[in-house]
Amino acid sequence: MLKSKTFVKKTRSGGIMKIVREHYLRDDIWCGSEVCTECKQEETVLQKDTYIESNLCSFPHYLLPDTNIVLSQIDILEDPLIKNVIILQTVLQEVRHRSAPIYKRLKDILHDKEKHFYTFTNEHHRETYIEREQGESANDRNDRAIRISTKWLKVVLLTNDRGNKEKAEEFGLLTYRCKKQHTSVTSVPQDETAVLNEITSSKVLFPEHLPLSRIQSGIKSGTFQQGTFRASRDNYLEATVFVHGEGDDSTEVLIQGLQNLNRAVHQDLVAVEILPLNQWVAPSSVVLQDEGPKEDDVTEEEEEAELKSGPSGAASRKPTGRVVGIIKRNWRPFCGMLFLSQIKEATRHLFTPADRRIPRIRIETRQAATLAGQRIMVAVDGWPKHSRYPNGHFVRSLGSAGDKETETEVLLLEHDVPHQDFSQAVLSFLPKMPWNITEEDMAVREDLRNLTVCSVDPPGCTDIDDALHCRDLPNGNQEVGVHIADVSHFIRPGNAMDLEAANRGTTVYLTGRRIDMVPELLSSNLCSLRSSVERLAFSCIWEINDKAEIVKTRFTKSVINSKASLTYAEAQMRIDDANMNDDTTKSLRGLNRLAKILKKRRIEKGALTLSSPEVRFHIDSETHDPIDLQTKELKETNSMVEEFMLLANISVAQKIYDEFSECALLRKHPAPPPSNYDILNKAAKSKDMVIHTDSAKALADSLDAAQVDGFPYFNTLLRILATRCMMQAVYFCSGMDSDFHHYGLASPIYTHFTSPIRRYSDIIVHRLLAVAIGADSTYPDLMDKHKQSALCNNLNYRHKMAQYAQRASVAYHTQLFFKSRGILNEEGFILFVRKNAIIVLIPKFGLEGTVFFENKDKPSPKLIFNEEISGVSVAPSEPEPEVKRAKLDR
């Protein structure tokens, strides 16, 4: 039987085109039931004995859900008890258009032979096809098609739609509504007098999340607190919730145990209830990782027994709570690997995320054999309260695990680093080549090409942001200049290149790879202050006396010609070689002498000199594998450059704040709360020392005095621990905050001006400074403190993720380095002692890892190095820190 569908379509040229499509109807489409004797079926899907554990229907029956039931109750349809369900073609098509994740889950159910779900192609069956009536909406037509098919198939209709239900009743159909209640199915007959029956898939493991209305009223009344959920990297049964208060009044709430964690995932915004004081506990001293699949009925007591091993003293207890609801999920596609089920031909498997803070995710796939050994991406669909793990679905494969390109891709995706190629829209704003400085440029800039300017950078650096000069003045003082690449000349506000740079926020430096914030033509060529070429710069120039006191400061747009591009080592050799007395070397010596005075004065004011183990790789030019690894050696020239970059940043910060007190982009470093210093104090106490943390000056003096005879590395270890006590430095808008102080630098005001090639914050600061000195015009967003504040939030996020990505890249390449080295004997230091493990640092390689005792219940002297070496610092709530020497075989 042939039908035709006619509709009109508007063409690109604006005309109207009539389209007629043929639609074939048949009468030989199977119903799919074993019971049916009329259909000549080669294969049936629906079983003859179709009892479901429900006392609503005492007779065998098939269920037919409408579209809304599938969209809202897919968890119920996935329940093993729900079988023999008919999915109409109409419903399948609607679900496909409205929700891709639900559609995939539904297709997985249809492919599961044990579920006995059958797709009936009602749109091509002569008895069930209907045409849309005049004035009838597409939704009403589909509801009518579902009712027609239900009547012809003689099945039970499931619907929650009141209008559809009433029309089905008038049509004489047996109809139930499916009500989601505590992840159970409650089917209610239309007369609402039948007995209610709950169908649950398994034991309830978690408390119900409170509705948002209850959460909001609870927060308002003070019953609940809201904050960001931060899962522990070391113990999967422990987390903290950072509750933001007014001003400095913020609290960290400790969460322990499966039920109290209550299905929250790292970085979710959650509501917590603080437990009574007598239920507060101390952080666990156990390193505990989720070791694999667990049955959904594992008792919480079995797992939480592992937690009851932290310090028991009242002083070590912390505010403790439980998650009562989720305010906002922060789910994203996660990278990791599939943990194959041990059951033969199983379709349900556990996915293990690369980030230990994310729980394992249960997915259904028939591609498990293909995906084994692959890095894949999985998205979370939901986390029912009866499931030990969240449910999700496979998104895509990233490549073979262990492949360098694949692992780098995982690293970038996990840290949300934008790394796609620059679009043509962005590239269209690049200057046309060949590019030269024009007469118009020279007319509005100061010509400093005659100065002996040079740059000092790490080896292999091509994106040279800064250069310096120092020369004697006739009055006996010295002129010192910091010259910064004028990136804002090439990137104008609001264009595609500017928006892309603002989104990326920062250049990300991985081992052997750089992800640029701006296109390479700018970063490594036109903006880079390379030697022997003329470049546009933004200069901060001081007149400084012999005591390194600033007499005068000025800022100017300039043109420079660097005389030398030096590495730190090359610059150091020039300074140390008494036989070298050229202008560049004299300039370097003058800079170095003044830098020492500036640093001494900063430290006297309370600036901190902290430490973190950093390593440098030597990469094979052909294989790009690390062939050597060593800790970075800092020279006087490192400090020299740093001092003048700090001085420029402080000078510019004061200038833009004086001119734009409401919209200056600044950078602050909050003072750590006293509790942050617990690990430092305990470590010092292990050597009978006291660290004073009342102020930055007191901390700096205490660290200087913390020396142990015969243990020279002890002071460095304390400085490493002190670094981990610090708060994150952040960008902010001056009109949105009153606390400008930078704790680590002991400076009342600070910003970033000196690296605009690799930091977008510096581009904004350049624009503000240019307006302040009359070198450029302003624009609305630059003067809008709310937009500046939103920009700062993104910059802080991108900066933090870039740091984590860089550490992870170092950790990965460290693993590659050791992969072919066999056993090495190196000196290591025990940083922290746990009940079942120790945290060890190997200074030579900047390597830190967890070493587990072989027997978790009975510690033995034999140690096993954890294969997953984390490049991320240990959480600041470590119990019982102790600094000791250790000889380890790696």
N, C-alpha and C positions, 0 to 999 in steps of 0.2 A: 504494500500500500504506500503510495507516494503523497507526501504533503509538501508544501513549499512555505518557506519563511521569507517574508519581504520586509525590508527596512531601508531607510535612506541614510546616506552618509555624506558629510560635507568634505569636499576635496580641498587640497592645498590652495588651489586658485580661487576658492570661494564658491565654486559651483556645487550643485546638489546632484548626487548620483544614487539611483535606485538599484538596490542589490536584491536579487532573488536567489535563495539557496534551497536545494532539494533536501527533504528530510524523510528518510525511509522508515516505515513502521512495519513491524513483523509480528506474527502470532506464534512463533516457535521459540521464543526466549524462555529458558528454563526458570522455574521458581526456586530451584536449588534444594528442595526438601526431599528427604527420604520417604516421607509420608505420601507424597504426591504420586498418583498413578496416571494422571493425564499427560504430564510433560514427559516426553521421550528423552530422558536425561542420561547421558553417558557417565556423568559423575555428579554426585550430590555433595553438598557442604553442610547443610542443616540436618541435625540428627533427629531420629525418631523420638527418643526419650529426652525430653527437653525440660526437665524439672530444674528450676532454680531454687535455692534455699530461701524461699519466701512463701509466707502463707497467704499472700494476696491472691494467687491463682493456684488452685488445687489441681489443675489440669495441665497437660503439656502445652506449651505456647512458645512462640517466637516473639522477640521484641523488635520494634522498629522505631528508632529515635529520630526526632526531627533535627533540623540543623542546629538550633540553639542548644539542644541537649548535648550534641557532639562538641560544640565549641566550649561549653561551660562545664561539662561533666566528663571530660575525656579520661580523668583519673579513674572514674568508676568503670568506664568501658574497658579500661586496661586491667581491671581486677580479674584474677584467675577464675573467680566464681561466675563471672558474666560470660555466657556463651550463647551460641545460636541467635545471633542478632543479624537483622537485615539492614544493610545500608543502601539507601536508594541512590541512583545516579544523580538525582536532583540535589540530594544532601551533599554528596561527595563533591560536586561542582561548586556548590556554595561555600563549603568549607575551604576548598582550594583557593578561592578568590579572597576569602576573608582572613585566613591565618595559615601561613606556610608551616610553622612548627606543629600546629594541631593536625594539619593535613598529613604531614609526614608520620606523626604518631598513629593516625588513623590507618594509613597505608601499611604501617608495620603490623598493626592488629590484623588487618585483612590478610596479610601474608602468613600469619601464624596459624598453622593448620589446627592446632589444639584449641583455638578459640572458636572455630566454626562460625566466623563472620562471613556473610555473603553479600556481594554487590549485585543488586537487581537493577538492570538497565531499563528503568520505567519510561525514560524519555523516548525509547524506540519500540516499546510494546504497544500493540494496537489497542489493548484494553485499558492501558494506564496513561497513555499520552493525552495531554489536554492542551488546547491553545489558549493563549491569554485573551481574556474578554476585554471589550472596549471599556476604558476607564479603570481597569484593574491594575494595581501596582505589580511589579515583578515579584515582590515578596509575597503578596496575597496569592498570586498565581502559583508560586512554588508551594505554599502551604496547602492550597487546594489539590495540587498534584500529589502531595504526600498523603492526604486523606483518601484520594481516589485509589492510590496504590495500596494503602492499608486495608481498604475494604475488599479489593480484589484478591489480595494475598491472605486475607482472614487472619491477621496477626494483631498483637497488642501495640498500640501507639504510645510512645513516651513523649510528653510535651510539657513544658512549663508555661507556654503561651496561653493566657486566659482566653483570648479570642479564638485561637485554634482549637482549644479544648471544648469550648461551647459549640462550635460548629461541628466538631467531631461527634459530640453527644447527639446533636440533632441528626447526624448522619448515621447514627446507630453503631458507632465504633466503641470498642472496649479501650478505654484510655486511662492511663495513669500519669501522674506528674512525678518527675524525678527531682528530689530535693537533696541538695548537698548539705550534709549536716555532720560535722566532725569526721570528714572524709569517709562517710558511710553513704549508702544509698537508702533513702526512705521513700518507698513508693506508696502513694496515697490514692485509693480509688475515688472516683468523682463524687460519690455520695458522701465521702469523708467519714464513713462509719466503720469501715473495715479496720482490722487490727494493723497497727504500724509494724513494720519489720525492717530491721537494720541489717544490711549486708556489709560486713567489713572484711577487708582483705587480710588483715593481720593485726597483731597486738599493737595498741597505741603506745608509741615510745616517747612522744613529746607532748607537752601541754599545748592547748589551743592558743593561737595568737589572738590577742584582744583586737576588737575592731578599732579602726582609726578614731572613731568618735570617743570611745572609752579612753584611748591613749591620750588624746588631746585634752580631755577634761582632767585626766590624772596628772598630766604635766602641769596644767594650769594650777591645780590644787597642791602640787608638790609631792604627790604620792609617787609619781614616776619621774625619771630623769631621761633626757634624750642625749645621745652621743654617738660617736663613731666606733663601731665594733672593730677591734684589732686582734685578730687571731694570733696566738703565739707561734713562732717559728719552731720552737723546741718542744712544745707539748700540745698535741692536738686536742686535749681535753681542757685547755685553759685559754683564756683571752682576757683582754681588758677593754673597757669602754671609756673613752675619753669624753667626759662631760664638760662642756664649755660653760663657764660661769661669767659673771660680770667682772671686767678688768682681769686681775690675776687670779680670781677665784675659780679655778678649774680643778676637777677631781678625776682621778683614775679609779674606776670601779673594777674590781677583780671578779671574773666569772669563771667558775670551775664546774666541770661535770656536764655530761650530755644534755640532761634535762634543763639545766640552767642556761647552757649555750643556746638551746632551743632553736636550732636550725638557722641561726644567724651565720652569715658568711662574711669574710674579711672585707672591711670598708663599707658594710651596710650601715645605714642610719637606723638605730634601734631605740626602743624604749626599755629602760631597766627599772626594776624595783630593788631598792637597797634593802638587804636583809637585816634583821635585828642584830645588835652588837654582839650578842653571844653566838651568832652564826658566822661571824667574820673569820676568815682564815688567812694563812700566809701563802705566798706563791709557792708552788710545788718545787721541790729540788730534784725532780726526776726529768730526764730527757726522754720524752715519750712520743713515738711516731706511730701513725696508723699503719699497721703491718700487713694489711690485706683484707680480703673479704670477711665480713662477719655476718652471721645470720641476723635477721631483723629482730629476733627475740632475745638477743644477747642482753643479759641484765646489766643495768647501769652500775650495780654494785661491783660487778667483776672488774669493770674498767676504772671506776673511781677509787678502787683500792690502791691503784698506782699513785693516786694523787696525795694520799695521806702520809706524806713523808717530808713535808716542808718544816721549817722551824716552828715550834709550837708556842713560843713565848708571846705574850700579849703585845709586846712592842713591835714584833714582826708582822702582826696581822694587819690587813688592809681592808678598807671598805669593800664589802663583797655583796654581790647582787645576782639577779637573774633576769634574763631577757623575757619580757612579757609580750612584745610585739615588734613588728618590723614597720618602720615609718617609710623607708625608701630603700629598695634593693639597689645594689651597685654591681649587678651581674654583668659580665661581659663574656665573649668567647674566650675560653681558656685553652692554653696549649699543654700538651702532655702526651702520655702513652696509654695504650689500652692494656688492661690486666685481664687476660683471657680467662673465662670461666673454665673450671675443671670438668664441668658436665659436658659430655659429648653432644655435639650439634646444638648447644645452647645458643640463644640469640641475645641473652641479657649478659652484659659484661660490665666490669668496673673500669672506669677511666681514672688514671692517676695524674693530676695536674702537676706541672713543673714547679709551681709555687707551693711549698709545703703548707702554707697557711690556708689553702683552699681544700675543702674536703673532697674525697673521691666522689665521682659522679657515675650513677648507673645509667647506661644507655642500652638501647636495643638495636642491634645491627646484624645483618647476615654477611657482612664483609669482614668479620673478625680475623679470619685467616689472612686476608690481604693486608689488613691494617696492622697486624702484628709486626713489631719492629719499626713502625713508622711514628714520626711525630705528627699528631693530629690536633685539630681544633674541635672543641665540644662546647655547645651552649647549654645552659641550664634552663629547663622548662618549669620546674617547680620542685617543692620539697614537701610531700605529704607528711602528716604527723605520725603515720604508721611506718615510715621508711627510714632505715638507718642512714641512707645516703640520698642526696637529691637526685631527681631524674633529669636527664638531658638527652640531647640528640647530636649525632655526628654532623659537623659542618664541612670540614675539608681536610685533606691530607697535606702536610707541609713538606714531606720528604723523609728519607731514611734517617733514623736516629744515629747520631755520631757523625753524620756528614757535616762538614764545617759550615757550608752555606745554610743548611737546614737549621743547625743549632743557633747560628747568628740571627736567622729569621725569627726563631722562637724567642730569642732574647729581646729582639726589638718589639715584637708583638706583645710579649708579657709586660714590658715596661712602657707600652703605649707610645713608642717613639715614631713620629711620622717619618717615613723613610722612602716614600714613593718618589719617582722622578718628578722634577719640576714640570708643571704643565706648560703648554704653549702660551697660555694667557700670562703666566708669570714671566716666561722667557721673553715675551714680546716687549717688556719694559726694560730690557737690558740695553745699554748704549750700543750704537752701531760701531763696528770695528772697521778700520783702525780708529782708536780713540786717542785724542790728544787734548791737553789743557789749552783752552781757548783764551783769547785776549779778554773776553768778558769775564772769565774766571779770575784771571790775574788782576783785573781792575777792582775786584771786591775782596781780594785776599792779600795778606802780607807775604811778601816774597822772602822766604827763609832758606832758599836753596844754597846760600853761601855758608850756612852754619855746618859745623862738623857733627852731623846727626848720625847715630848708628842704632841698630836694633840688637837685642840680646834675647835669644829664645832657645827652646829645646832643640835637639838635633832633628832635622827633617821637617821643621815647621815651615809651611808655605803660606798660611793665613796670618801674616804678621800685622797685628793690630797697632803696636806701639813702638816708638823709637824715642831716644833721649839725646840731649846734648848738655854740655856744661862748658862754660867759658868764663874767663876772668873779666871783670869790669874795671874801668879806670879808677873807680872809687875804692877799690880793694875788695869789694863784694864779688859774688859770683852769680852768673845768670844760669839758671837751670830750666830746661824745657822738656815737657812731656808732650810728644806729638802723637796724636791718635788718628787712625784712618777715618776719613770723613765719609762714612758709609751713608749718612743721611742725605748727602748730595745726590746719590744715585737712587735711593729708595724714597720716593715721595709719598706723603700720607694718603692712605685710602686706595692706592692702586693694588692690582692683583699680587705684585711682589711684596708689598707691604703687609697685606693681609696674610699671605703665606708665612712670612717671617714672624709675624705676631703669633700665629698658631703654633709654629714650631718652637718658638721661644728661645732656643739655644742650639748651638752645634753640639753634637754628641760624638765624643772621641772613644771609639772602641780600639781594641788591640789590632793594629793593621788596617783599620778602616775608620773613615770619618764621615758622618752624616751632616752635611752642611745646612746651616740655617738659611743661607742665601746662595744663589747659583755660583758655580765655581769660577766663572769669569770675573765675578766680584771678589770672592773670598781669597782666591789664590793669585789674582792678577791685578785688576784695576784698583782695588782697595788695599791690597797687601803692600806694606811699606818696604818693598824690596830695595836692595842697594842699587845705586847707579841709574835709577829711573826717577822721573819727577812724579810726585804723587800729591793729591789733595789731602790736607790734614786739618784737624781741629787741635789747636795748641794751647796748652796751659803753661805759662811762663812766669817764673818767680825770680825776684832778686833776693838772694839769701846771703846773710853775713857768715863770718867764720864759725859762729856758734850754731849754725844751721837754723837760725831764726829767720822767718819770712819777713822781709822788709816791704815787699810790694808783690801783688799778684795781678796778672792780666790774662785775658782769654782772647783768642783771635782765630779766625779761619785763615789758613795758610797754605803755601805750596812749599814742599821740602824735597830734598834729594839726598837720600841716605847714603852715607859714605861706606858703610859696612853692615852686612847681615851676619852677626856672630852667634855662635852657640855659647852657653854659659861657660863651658870649658875653655873655649877660645878666648873669651873676654877675660877669664881668670888668668890665663897664661900671659896675656898682654899686660895685665896689671902687675903680675909677679915678676916679669922679665925686665930687669933694670936696664937692659940694652935697648929697649923699645921706648922711643920718646916722640912718636908721631902725634899729630893732633887728636886722632881717635883715641889713642892710648891715654894721652893726658886728660882727655874728657872723661874717660872711664875711671881714672884714678880720682879725679875730682868728685865724681858721682859717688864712688865707693866710700871716700872719706866722709862725705856729708851723710850718706846712708847709715853709716855706723853710729853717728851722733843721733840721727833721727830715731833709729831703732832703740838705742839706749834710753832716750827720753820717753818713748812709748812704753817701754817695759817698766820704767819707773812710775808711770802713771797707772799701771795695772794691766797693760795689755798682756794677753796670755800667749805663751809659746808652747803649743801642744804638739802632738805627734800622732801619726798614723803610718802603719807599715805600707810602703808603696814599692812596687817592683817595675822594672823595665825589661821588656823582652827584646831579644835579637831574633828577627824573623828571617827564615830562609827565603831568598829572593825568588826561588822557583816553586817550592811547595807551599810557601807562606805558613809553614809550621814553625813554632818557637824552637830555636836551637840553643838558646842560652837565656838564663833568667837571673837577674840580680836586683838587689834593692837600689833604689834611686839614691845617688849621693848628692847632697845639697852643698853648693859652694857659696862663697861670699857674694858672687855675682847674682845668685838667685835672690838673696836677701836685698841686694842693691836695687834690682829692678822692682821687687816687691815694695820697698819703702817709698819709692817715688810714685808707683801706681796708687798706693794708699794715700799719699799726700795729695795727688791730683784728684782722687775721688772725694776726699774730704773738702778740698777747696771748691770743687764744683758743686757739691751738695749744699754748702753754705750759700753759694751764689744763687742757685736756682730756688732755694727756700726763701732767701731774702726777696727775690723778685716775684715768686709765685707761692705764697704761703699755703694756699689751699689745694694746689694741684701738683706739687713737686713729687716726683717719683724717687723715693728714698729706700734705704735698706737698713734694717735694724736686726739686732741679735738680742733677744730677751735673756735676762738672767735666769739660770735654771732654778727650779724650786729645790729646797733643801733635800728632799727625798731622793732627788736624782744623784746626789753624791754618795749614797749608801755604799755602792760598790767600790768607790774610791777610798772611802773611809775604812772599810773593812780590809781592803788590800793593804793600806798603809799600816793598819793595826797589826797585821800579821808580822810586821817587822818592827813593832813597838814604836810606831810613828803616828803623829797627829797631823792631819791636813785641815787647815783653817779655810772655811768657805764663806765667810761673812761677806766678802767682796772679791772682785776680780784681783785686786792688788794682794789681798791676803792669800788667795789661792796661788797666785804666781810666786809669791815669796815662799810659801810652804813647799811648792814643787821644786823650787831652786834648792831648798835645804834638804830635800829628801834624798840622801845619798847613803848607800850601804857599802862598806869596805869589802872589796873583793867581789862585788856584784855590780859592775858599772852599768849594766843594762836595766837595772831596777828602776832608775829614774825615767828611762824611756818608756818602760811598761806603765808606770804611773801616769805619764803624760798621754799614753794611748787610752788608758781607762778614763782620764779626765776628758778627753775628746768625746767619749761616748756619753758623758754626763751632760754635755751641752745641748741646748735647744737648737732647733733649726733656724738659721738666719733667713729672713723673709723680706720681700719687697712690699712696700705699702705706699699709699697716697697720703701726703702730709695733712690733707684736710679731713682725713678719716681716722686719725690716730693722734694721740698726744705724747706717746712714749717713743722717742726717736733713738734712744741710746743703743750703741753697739757694744755689748758686754765684752766680747772677745778682743776687740781692738781698743777698748777703753776710750771710745770717741763719742762725743755728744751727738754727732750727726755724721751720716755716711750715705754714699750712693755708689752706683757703678757707672763709670764713664769711659773706662780704658779698653774695653773689648767689644766694640760695636759689630765687628765681623761675626762674632760667635754668640753675642747676647743681645736680644731685642730690647731689654731694659736700657742698655746703653744708647741705643738709637733714640729712644724717647728722651733720655737725658740730654743727648746732643741737640735735639729739637728744642727742648726747653732752654738750654744754654744759648742756642743761636738766637732765639727770640729775646732773651734777656740782654744780649749785647747788640741787638739790632741787626743781626746778620741774616735773619730769615723772618718770615711772617708766621703767625699762629694759625690754628684752625680749631673748630669747635670741640672736637673730641679731646684735644690736648688740654683744654681748660675745664673739662668736665670731670670732677673728682670721682663721681660714681663710675664712669666708664674707665677711668684710670685705675680705680680699685678693682674692678672686674678683670682688667688686664693683668694686674698684679697677681690675682689669684691663679690665673692660667700660667703666668711666668713662674710662680712658686712651684706649681705642680710639675711643669716641664723640667725645671731645674732639678727637682728631687728625683724624678724618673730618670733623667740623664745620668745623675750620679750613681743610681742603683744599676743602670745598664752598664756603665763603665766598670763598676766593681764585678758584675756578673761576667763580663767579657774577660777580665783579668783572671777570675776563678776558672773559667772554661779553658783558657790558654795555659793556665797552670796545670790543669789536669792533662792537657795534651803533652806538656813538657815532661811530666812524670810518667806518662804512659809507656814510653820506651826506655825509661831509665832504670827499671828494676828497683832494687833496695838501696836506699841511700841512708847514711848515718849523719844526722844533723842535730845540733843542739836546739832544744825547744824549751818553752816556758809554760808551766801550767797557770792559766789565768783564773779559772774557776773550777771548783770542785762540786760535783753533783752527786746524788746518791748512787747513780748507776753509770756515771760518765765523768770525764774531765774535758775542759775546753783548753786546747793547746795552741800556742802561737810559735811558729818557726820563723824567727826574724830574717834569716838569710833569704827566704823566699816570700816573705810577707804573707805566709800561709797560716790560716787559722781553721781549725776543724774540731769536731766532737770525737773524742775517743771513748768508745763504749767498753765497759767491763764485759768480758766474755759471758759471764753468768750474771744476769740482772739481779737475781735474788741473793747470790753469795759472791761478792766481789772477789776477784782473783787477780794476781799480778799480771796475767797475760792481757794485753790490750789489742783491740781491733780498731783500725782507723776507719772512720765513717767514710764510705765511698762518695757521698754527696758533700763536697767541700763548698761551704757557703762563703761567698765574698762579702756578705752583709754582716754588719756588726752585731754583736750579741745584744739581746734586749737589756735595757737598763735596770731590770729588777732581778738580777742574778743573786741568789743567796750564796753565802760563804765563799767570797772570792779569796783566792790565796795565790801569791806569786811564788813559784818554785822553779827550779831547774829540772829538766827531764831530758833523758836521752831516748830518742824514739827511732825505731826502724820504720822507714816509709818505703 
